[in-house]
Amino acid sequence: MSQREPLFAGLVYNEEGEPVQATQVGGEPFYAIPDAGFLRHVEAAEVDRQVLTHLKERLLAMKDAVVDGVMQMLGSDDPFTRAAIEVNLENMDRIVEFPEEAPNIEDLRLWLWMTGFRVVVNVHGEVVRVDLPGLE
């Protein structure tokens, strides 16, 4: 994931509610987490992987509803489209290893921001909570 911005840049906060900054260290993406006046740098891939795993678990728990919703948004009832959506849902965590296969990340971030999506991490970069209104 080199030379890229962290996947959830602008959507990550520390436990005190302060925004976490996206930055580069040695050409690699990091999150800089505020901690009592200091910034703790954590590899973005580690945080992004945790968030994607969490999202994947939540979405797969209601896979049929998610796939049906996407199919409806696309206006399709094609079984091949359904299969493609299911495969992408099951492999969504691959985006960390293969970012070039990702959709437009800026559009995804904007959509997540508009839905109230928020990731809360501790100072070690461990995901404490993922808020995604509507999927609770």
Buried (B, 14 or more C-beta within 10 A) or exposed (E): BEEBBBBBBBBBBBEEEEEBBBBBEEEBBBBBBBBEEEBBBBBBBBBBBBBBBBBBEBBEEEEEEBBBEBBEEEEBEEEEBBEEBBEBBEEBBEBBEEBEEBEEBEEBBEEBEEEEBBBBBBBEBEBEEBBBEEBE
